[in-house]
Amino acid sequence: MRLKRVLASIALFTVLLGGCATVSPTNSAMSEDVSAALKPFYSQALNWKTCRTDLKCATIKVPLDWKNPSAGSINLSINYLASTGSADLGWILENPGGPGGSGLDFVAGGGEQVGSAALRKRYNVVGFDPRGVEKSTPIKCLSAKDTDEFLYGTTPGAPGSATEMAAQRKAMKKYIDACVKNSGKIFGHVGTVDAARDMDVIRALLGQSKLNYLGYSYGTFLGTTYAALYPQRVGRFVLDGAIDPTVSDEDQSANQLKGFDLALRNYLKDCLTTNKKTCPFTGDVDSAIAQITTFFKKLETRPLPTTLAGRKLTISGGITGLIMTLYSETYWQYTSSAFKNAYAGDGTTFLQLADFYNDRNSDGTYASNMLEANMAVSCLDSRSKPTTTAMKAQNARLMKMSPFFGRYWQNGALGCEQWPYPIAKPPVSYAAKGSGPIVVIGTTGDPATPYWQAQNLATKILSDGHLVTFNGEGHTAYGRSNECVVSAVDNFLIKGVVPVKDPNC
């Protein structure tokens, strides 16, 4: 079975491009003390075009290779949602996560996670597609048909077996060869450090001496990296659904497995008690896990029919669909309906959930390059050890942590094993010494970025980190949890008031 890395949840919206050229009256590029090779990037003109009444878009240039700025440039797409009020606090840059999430779509879509009504009055909200994503010199790999096979196809052999490993390696070689052929030079230059340096060009072109930033999930890693590289340029930073940047790739994978196992158990506890009448399971949580395990083992060799144009639900689609529903307790109703329908012999709901997760349209095309960007960034940032000994040890560890999920989490090192570029060099330290205060949000039931990572980032890694805890389920908190979280974030971003202690929302 082939599963891409678990992605951070993102909002998907449509950006309406076009319109006449205008220049924001508040834009004035900073005079930057940078090298001669970087000067053209930091001093370029920022020409905004109207995309719709409240949205403006622009394209800027950044170095293809930050280590060799004179080697050429790439295009980076940015936009901003105009303030509903005075915009007296200037600009705030946002990233929805991923890696691979479109900041353009996120900001264009608005919504509570983009900013509360109070925040929107004081800031222009800026979005960008990081390098390699969507409209910013995107990574391109397989055709839609081949992507279907890559994401939904059935691999021979039992999970973790030598037969499956051989098939995985073959599939990854085909995938990587296509990326090299179709992406060009950008393929080797989409690491998080490069994207963070791009953010500094955006800051300068917006005329800001310091960057204000709101990042979700992977966006917290991007923000933490920026703070490590440019601590003196950190303005008001909020990192929601935080990632501990010091955790190894193996540990990160184990942490996510543990998080999703906890989310599944929390769903089942709720299902078997609060929603007992509609729950498709019987007995206690452990017996329900056994029922789910039996179902998915059958699915490994016997795909279920669906009503979706002759497509069948394979084990890959089933696991992906299940994972999709565990990102938030608001999705648990779909977990129940998916299992109810699947037990009746119809895999349609699970496949629809997998399609939503994978950004697959009903016509077989893909709405974004989330998969391609995610894998390219992830494999440049870090990798698990691909030796047989290391993978066996990791597999045993995962199976012990969660016998159900562990079965489908095995041999993760194969995803980056054949990557044609070395791991990008990370910052020496993520402490961001000299920065202003940085607010870090963690959700106790977060399956994708477990709560303790926010605790570590705020209290052990950042030199001036401040933790805000949301006691609840789901991935990230601002704009989707409660007024306590909104108040803590807005007080900081709008008034500059740092939480004296964790409000423990």
C-alpha positions as CSV (number, residue, x, y, z in Angstrom):
1,M,0.0,0.0,0.0
2,R,1.2,3.5,-0.8
3,L,0.2,6.4,1.4
4,K,1.7,9.9,1.2
5,R,2.8,11.5,4.4
6,V,0.0,12.7,6.6
7,L,-0.7,16.3,5.6
8,A,-1.9,19.2,7.7
9,S,-5.5,20.1,7.0
10,I,-6.0,23.1,4.8
11,A,-8.8,25.1,3.5
12,L,-9.4,24.9,-0.3
13,F,-10.8,27.9,-2.1
14,T,-10.8,29.4,-5.5
15,V,-8.7,32.5,-6.3
16,L,-10.2,34.8,-9.0
17,L,-7.4,36.2,-10.9
18,G,-7.4,39.2,-13.3
19,G,-8.2,42.8,-13.2
20,C,-6.4,46.1,-13.7
21,A,-3.1,47.1,-12.2
22,T,-3.0,49.2,-9.1
23,V,-0.3,49.9,-6.5
24,S,-1.2,49.8,-2.8
25,P,-0.7,53.3,-1.3
26,T,0.7,51.7,1.8
27,N,3.4,49.8,0.0
28,S,7.0,51.1,0.3
29,A,9.9,48.6,0.0
30,M,12.3,48.8,2.9
31,S,15.9,49.8,2.3
32,E,17.6,46.6,3.1
33,D,21.2,45.9,4.1
34,V,21.7,42.9,1.8
35,S,24.4,41.7,-0.6
36,A,24.6,43.1,-4.1
37,A,23.4,39.7,-5.5
38,L,20.2,40.0,-3.3
39,K,19.6,43.7,-3.9
40,P,17.4,43.3,-7.0
41,F,15.1,41.0,-5.1
42,Y,14.7,43.2,-2.1
43,S,14.2,46.4,-4.1
44,Q,11.9,45.1,-6.9
45,A,8.7,46.9,-7.6
46,L,5.5,45.3,-6.1
47,N,2.7,45.9,-8.5
48,W,-0.7,44.8,-7.2
49,K,-3.5,43.8,-9.5
50,T,-7.1,43.7,-8.5
51,C,-8.4,40.1,-8.3
52,R,-11.8,41.0,-6.9
53,T,-13.2,43.9,-4.9
54,D,-11.4,43.0,-1.6
55,L,-8.5,41.1,-3.0
56,K,-5.3,42.0,-4.8
57,C,-2.6,39.8,-6.3
58,A,1.0,40.2,-7.3
59,T,3.9,38.2,-8.6
60,I,7.4,38.7,-7.3
61,K,10.8,37.2,-8.0
62,V,13.0,35.4,-5.5
63,P,16.3,33.5,-6.0
64,L,16.0,30.0,-7.4
65,D,19.0,29.1,-5.2
66,W,19.5,31.2,-2.1
67,K,23.1,30.0,-1.9
68,N,23.8,31.3,-5.4
69,P,21.3,34.3,-5.9
70,S,22.9,35.2,-9.3
71,A,21.9,31.7,-10.7
72,G,18.4,32.8,-11.7
73,S,15.0,33.5,-10.2
74,I,11.6,32.0,-9.8
75,N,8.2,33.6,-9.6
76,L,6.3,33.7,-6.3
77,S,2.6,34.5,-6.2
78,I,1.2,36.6,-3.3
79,N,-2.2,38.2,-2.5
80,Y,-3.8,40.2,0.2
81,L,-7.3,40.5,1.6
82,A,-7.9,44.2,2.2
83,S,-8.6,45.3,5.7
84,T,-12.2,46.0,6.6
85,G,-11.1,48.9,8.7
86,S,-8.0,51.2,9.2
87,A,-5.3,48.6,8.5
88,D,-3.3,50.7,11.0
89,L,-1.3,47.6,12.1
90,G,-0.1,47.0,8.5
91,W,0.3,43.5,7.2
92,I,0.1,40.0,8.6
93,L,1.4,37.1,6.5
94,E,-0.3,33.7,6.8
95,N,0.3,30.1,5.9
96,P,-2.3,27.3,6.2
97,G,0.0,24.3,6.5
98,G,1.0,21.4,4.3
99,P,3.7,21.5,3.3
100,G,2.0,22.2,0.0
101,G,-1.0,24.2,1.2
102,S,-1.9,27.2,-1.0
103,G,-1.8,30.4,1.0
104,L,-3.4,32.2,-1.9
105,D,-6.5,30.1,-1.7
106,F,-6.5,30.2,2.1
107,V,-6.5,34.0,2.3
108,A,-8.9,34.4,-0.6
109,G,-11.4,32.2,1.1
110,G,-11.6,34.3,4.2
111,G,-13.1,32.6,7.2
112,E,-12.5,32.7,10.9
113,Q,-9.0,31.0,10.7
114,V,-7.8,33.8,8.4
115,G,-8.7,36.3,11.1
116,S,-11.5,37.4,13.5
117,A,-13.6,40.5,12.6
118,A,-11.5,42.5,15.0
119,L,-8.2,41.4,13.5
120,R,-9.4,42.0,9.9
121,K,-10.1,45.6,10.8
122,R,-6.5,46.3,11.8
123,Y,-4.5,44.2,9.3
124,N,-4.3,43.5,5.6
125,V,-4.0,39.7,5.5
126,V,-1.3,38.5,3.1
127,G,-1.2,35.0,1.5
128,F,1.4,33.3,-0.6
129,D,2.0,30.1,-2.4
130,P,5.4,28.9,-1.1
131,R,7.9,27.9,-3.8
132,G,6.9,24.7,-5.5
133,V,3.2,25.2,-4.6
134,E,0.4,25.9,-7.1
135,K,1.0,29.3,-8.6
136,S,4.6,29.7,-7.4
137,T,6.7,27.7,-9.8
138,P,4.9,24.5,-8.9
139,I,6.4,21.0,-8.6
140,K,4.9,18.8,-11.4
141,C,5.2,15.0,-11.4
142,L,2.7,12.4,-12.6
143,S,-0.3,12.7,-14.8
144,A,-3.7,12.6,-13.2
145,K,-4.2,8.9,-14.2
146,D,-0.8,7.9,-12.8
147,T,-1.5,9.9,-9.6
148,D,-4.6,7.8,-9.2
149,E,-2.6,4.7,-9.4
150,F,0.0,6.1,-7.0
151,L,-2.5,7.1,-4.4
152,Y,-5.3,4.5,-4.8
153,G,-3.6,1.5,-6.4
154,T,-3.3,-1.8,-4.7
155,T,0.3,-2.9,-4.1
156,P,1.1,-6.7,-4.1
157,G,2.1,-8.3,-0.9
158,A,1.0,-7.8,2.7
159,P,1.8,-4.5,4.4
160,G,5.5,-4.4,5.4
161,S,6.4,-7.5,3.4
162,A,9.4,-7.8,1.0
163,T,7.0,-8.0,-1.9
164,E,5.3,-4.8,-1.0
165,M,8.7,-3.0,-0.4
166,A,9.9,-4.0,-3.9
167,A,6.7,-2.6,-5.4
168,Q,6.9,0.6,-3.3
169,R,10.5,1.2,-4.5
170,K,9.4,0.7,-8.1
171,A,6.5,3.1,-7.7
172,M,8.7,5.7,-6.0
173,K,11.3,5.6,-8.8
174,K,8.6,6.2,-11.4
175,Y,7.2,9.1,-9.3
176,I,10.6,10.7,-8.7
177,D,11.7,10.3,-12.4
178,A,8.5,12.1,-13.4
179,C,9.2,14.9,-10.9
180,V,12.7,15.4,-12.3
181,K,11.5,15.4,-15.8
182,N,8.5,17.7,-15.3
183,S,9.5,20.1,-12.6
184,G,12.9,21.4,-13.7
185,K,15.5,23.0,-11.5
186,I,12.9,24.1,-8.8
187,F,12.6,20.4,-7.7
188,G,15.9,20.7,-5.7
189,H,15.1,24.1,-4.2
190,V,11.8,23.8,-2.3
191,G,13.0,23.2,1.3
192,T,11.6,25.1,4.2
193,V,14.7,27.2,4.7
194,D,14.4,28.5,1.1
195,A,10.7,29.2,1.7
196,A,11.5,31.1,4.9
197,R,14.0,33.2,3.1
198,D,11.3,34.0,0.5
199,M,9.2,35.3,3.3
200,D,11.8,37.9,4.2
201,V,11.6,39.3,0.7
202,I,7.9,39.6,1.0
203,R,8.4,41.4,4.4
204,A,10.7,43.9,2.8
205,L,8.5,44.5,-0.2
206,L,5.5,45.2,2.1
207,G,7.6,47.9,3.7
208,Q,7.8,46.2,7.1
209,S,10.9,46.3,9.3
210,K,9.4,43.3,11.1
211,L,7.2,40.5,9.9
212,N,3.8,39.7,11.5
213,Y,2.8,36.1,11.0
214,L,0.1,33.5,11.6
215,G,1.0,29.9,10.7
216,Y,-0.9,26.7,11.0
217,S,0.5,23.2,11.3
218,Y,3.5,23.0,8.9
219,G,3.1,26.7,8.8
220,T,4.4,26.7,12.4
221,F,7.6,25.0,11.2
222,L,7.9,27.6,8.4
223,G,7.4,30.4,10.9
224,T,9.9,28.8,13.4
225,T,12.5,28.5,10.7
226,Y,12.0,32.2,9.7
227,A,12.4,33.2,13.3
228,A,15.6,31.2,13.6
229,L,17.0,32.8,10.5
230,Y,15.9,36.4,11.1
231,P,15.1,36.7,14.9
232,Q,15.5,40.5,14.8
233,R,12.8,40.8,12.1
234,V,10.2,38.8,14.1
235,G,7.1,41.0,14.7
236,R,3.9,39.5,16.2
237,F,4.1,35.7,15.6
238,V,1.4,33.1,16.3
239,L,2.1,29.4,15.6
240,D,-1.0,27.2,15.8
241,G,-0.9,23.4,15.8
242,A,2.8,23.6,16.4
243,I,5.6,21.3,15.2
244,D,8.7,20.6,17.3
245,P,11.5,21.2,14.7
246,T,14.0,19.2,16.6
247,V,12.1,15.9,16.3
248,S,13.6,13.3,14.0
249,D,11.6,12.0,11.0
250,E,11.2,8.6,12.6
251,D,9.9,10.2,15.8
252,Q,7.6,12.6,13.9
253,S,6.0,9.6,12.1
254,A,5.6,7.8,15.4
255,N,4.1,10.9,17.0
256,Q,1.5,11.2,14.3
257,L,0.6,7.6,14.4
258,K,0.1,7.9,18.2
259,G,-2.0,11.0,17.6
260,F,-4.3,9.4,15.1
261,D,-4.6,6.3,17.2
262,L,-5.7,8.6,20.1
263,A,-8.2,10.4,17.8
264,L,-9.7,7.1,16.6
265,R,-10.1,5.9,20.2
266,N,-11.7,9.3,21.2
267,Y,-14.1,9.0,18.3
268,L,-15.0,5.4,19.2
269,K,-15.6,6.4,22.9
270,D,-18.0,9.1,21.7
271,C,-19.6,6.8,19.2
272,L,-20.2,4.0,21.7
273,T,-21.6,6.3,24.4
274,T,-23.0,9.7,23.2
275,N,-24.1,8.4,19.8
276,K,-24.7,4.8,20.6
277,K,-27.9,4.5,18.5
278,T,-26.2,5.4,15.3
279,C,-22.8,3.9,16.1
280,P,-21.8,1.2,13.6
281,F,-19.7,-0.6,16.3
282,T,-20.6,-2.7,19.4
283,G,-18.9,-3.4,22.7
284,D,-16.1,-1.3,24.1
285,V,-13.4,0.7,22.4
286,D,-11.0,-2.2,22.1
287,S,-13.6,-4.5,20.6
288,A,-14.5,-1.7,18.1
289,I,-10.8,-1.4,17.2
290,A,-10.8,-5.2,16.5
291,Q,-13.8,-4.8,14.3
292,I,-12.1,-2.0,12.3
293,T,-8.9,-4.1,12.0
294,T,-10.8,-7.0,10.6
295,F,-12.6,-4.8,8.1
296,F,-9.4,-3.2,6.8
297,K,-7.5,-6.5,6.6
298,K,-10.3,-7.8,4.3
299,L,-10.1,-4.6,2.3
300,E,-6.4,-5.3,1.5
301,T,-7.3,-8.0,-0.9
302,R,-11.0,-7.4,-1.6
303,P,-11.8,-3.8,-2.7
304,L,-15.3,-2.6,-2.3
305,P,-17.5,-1.3,-5.1
306,T,-18.6,2.3,-5.2
307,T,-21.0,4.5,-7.2
308,L,-18.1,6.6,-8.4
309,A,-17.6,5.9,-12.2
310,G,-16.7,2.3,-11.7
311,R,-14.0,3.0,-9.1
312,K,-13.4,0.7,-6.2
313,L,-12.4,1.4,-2.6
314,T,-8.9,0.0,-2.1
315,I,-7.0,-0.2,1.2
316,S,-5.2,3.0,0.3
317,G,-8.4,4.9,-0.2
318,G,-9.9,3.4,2.9
319,I,-7.1,4.4,5.3
320,T,-6.8,7.8,3.7
321,G,-10.6,8.4,4.1
322,L,-10.4,7.3,7.7
323,I,-7.5,9.6,8.5
324,M,-9.4,12.5,6.9
325,T,-12.3,12.2,9.4
326,L,-10.0,12.1,12.4
327,Y,-8.7,15.7,11.9
328,S,-11.7,17.2,13.7
329,E,-14.5,15.9,15.9
330,T,-16.9,17.7,13.5
331,Y,-16.0,15.0,10.9
332,W,-16.8,12.1,13.2
333,Q,-20.3,11.9,11.7
334,Y,-18.7,11.0,8.4
335,T,-16.5,8.3,10.1
336,S,-19.7,6.6,11.3
337,S,-21.5,6.9,7.9
338,A,-18.5,5.7,6.0
339,F,-18.3,2.5,8.2
340,K,-22.0,2.0,8.1
341,N,-22.0,2.1,4.3
342,A,-18.9,0.0,4.0
343,Y,-20.3,-2.7,6.2
344,A,-23.3,-2.7,3.8
345,G,-20.9,-3.3,0.9
346,D,-20.6,0.3,-0.4
347,G,-17.2,2.0,-0.3
348,T,-18.4,5.3,-1.8
349,T,-18.3,7.4,1.4
350,F,-14.7,6.4,2.2
351,L,-13.6,7.0,-1.3
352,Q,-15.2,10.5,-1.4
353,L,-13.4,11.3,1.9
354,A,-10.1,10.1,0.4
355,D,-10.7,12.2,-2.7
356,F,-11.4,15.3,-0.6
357,Y,-8.2,14.7,1.3
358,N,-6.2,14.2,-1.9
359,D,-7.8,17.2,-3.7
360,R,-9.1,14.9,-6.4
361,N,-12.0,16.3,-8.5
362,S,-14.9,14.1,-9.6
363,D,-13.6,14.3,-13.2
364,G,-10.4,12.6,-12.3
365,T,-8.2,15.8,-12.3
366,Y,-6.5,17.1,-9.2
367,A,-7.3,20.6,-7.9
368,S,-3.8,21.3,-6.5
369,N,-0.3,19.9,-6.5
370,M,-0.5,19.3,-2.7
371,L,0.9,15.7,-3.1
372,E,3.9,16.8,-5.2
373,A,4.8,19.8,-3.1
374,N,4.3,17.9,0.2
375,M,6.7,15.2,-0.8
376,A,9.3,17.4,-2.4
377,V,9.5,19.7,0.7
378,S,9.4,16.9,3.2
379,C,12.1,14.9,1.5
380,L,14.4,17.9,1.3
381,D,13.8,18.8,5.0
382,S,14.3,15.4,6.6
383,R,14.4,11.7,6.0
384,S,14.1,8.5,7.9
385,K,17.0,6.0,7.7
386,P,16.3,3.6,4.8
387,T,18.5,0.7,6.0
388,T,16.8,-2.6,6.5
389,T,17.8,-2.7,10.2
390,A,16.4,0.8,10.8
391,M,13.1,0.2,9.0
392,K,12.6,-3.1,10.9
393,A,13.1,-1.4,14.2
394,Q,10.8,1.5,13.2
395,N,8.1,-0.9,12.0
396,A,8.3,-2.9,15.3
397,R,8.0,0.4,17.2
398,L,5.0,1.5,15.3
399,M,3.2,-1.8,15.5
400,K,3.7,-1.8,19.3
401,M,2.3,1.8,19.6
402,S,-0.8,1.0,17.4
403,P,-1.3,-2.5,16.0
404,F,-4.0,-1.1,13.7
405,F,-2.4,2.0,12.3
406,G,1.1,0.6,12.6
407,R,0.3,-2.0,9.9
408,Y,-0.2,0.8,7.4
409,W,2.5,3.1,8.6
410,Q,5.4,0.8,7.8
411,N,8.5,1.4,5.7
412,G,8.0,5.2,5.6
413,A,11.7,5.7,4.8
414,L,11.0,4.4,1.3
415,G,9.2,7.6,0.4
416,C,12.5,9.6,0.3
417,E,15.0,6.8,-0.1
418,Q,15.7,7.5,-3.8
419,W,15.4,11.3,-3.6
420,P,18.0,12.8,-6.0
421,Y,19.0,15.8,-3.7
422,P,20.6,15.9,-0.3
423,I,18.8,17.0,2.8
424,A,18.9,20.8,3.1
425,K,20.9,22.3,5.9
426,P,18.7,23.4,8.8
427,P,19.3,26.4,11.1
428,V,21.9,25.7,13.8
429,S,19.3,26.5,16.5
430,Y,15.6,27.2,16.5
431,A,15.8,29.2,19.7
432,A,15.3,32.5,17.8
433,K,17.3,34.4,20.4
434,G,16.7,38.1,20.2
435,S,13.2,37.8,18.7
436,G,10.1,39.3,20.3
437,P,7.6,37.1,22.1
438,I,6.1,34.2,20.0
439,V,2.7,32.7,20.9
440,V,2.4,29.0,20.4
441,I,-1.0,27.2,20.4
442,G,-1.4,23.5,21.1
443,T,-4.6,21.4,21.1
444,T,-4.7,18.5,23.6
445,G,-6.4,16.1,21.2
446,D,-4.6,17.2,18.0
447,P,-3.9,14.0,15.9
448,A,-1.5,15.6,13.3
449,T,0.7,17.7,15.6
450,P,0.4,16.2,19.1
451,Y,0.0,18.7,21.9
452,W,3.4,18.0,23.6
453,Q,5.1,19.4,20.5
454,A,3.6,22.8,21.2
455,Q,4.7,22.5,24.8
456,N,8.2,21.8,23.7
457,L,8.4,24.6,21.2
458,A,7.0,27.2,23.6
459,T,8.8,26.2,26.8
460,K,12.0,24.4,25.7
461,I,13.0,25.6,22.2
462,L,12.0,29.2,21.6
463,S,13.9,31.7,23.8
464,D,10.7,33.8,24.1
465,G,7.8,31.3,23.5
466,H,4.4,31.5,25.2
467,L,2.0,28.6,25.3
468,V,-1.8,28.8,24.7
469,T,-3.6,25.5,25.3
470,F,-6.9,24.5,23.8
471,N,-8.4,21.5,25.7
472,G,-10.3,19.8,22.9
473,E,-10.2,17.7,19.7
474,G,-9.0,18.4,16.2
475,H,-6.1,20.0,14.4
476,T,-5.3,23.7,15.2
477,A,-7.5,26.0,17.3
478,Y,-7.7,29.6,16.3
479,G,-11.0,30.2,14.4
480,R,-12.4,26.8,15.1
481,S,-12.3,26.3,18.9
482,N,-13.6,28.8,21.4
483,E,-13.6,32.5,22.3
484,C,-10.8,31.9,24.9
485,V,-8.4,31.1,22.1
486,V,-9.6,33.9,19.9
487,S,-9.2,36.4,22.7
488,A,-5.7,35.3,23.5
489,V,-4.6,35.5,19.9
490,D,-6.3,38.8,19.1
491,N,-5.0,40.4,22.3
492,F,-1.5,39.6,21.2
493,L,-1.8,40.3,17.4
494,I,-3.9,43.5,17.9
495,K,-2.8,44.9,21.3
496,G,0.6,43.3,21.7
497,V,-0.5,41.8,25.0
498,V,1.5,38.6,25.7
499,P,-0.3,35.9,27.8
500,V,1.2,36.2,31.3
501,K,0.4,32.5,31.7
502,D,-1.3,29.8,29.7
503,P,-5.0,30.6,29.6
504,N,-5.7,26.9,29.4
505,C,-8.7,27.4,27.1
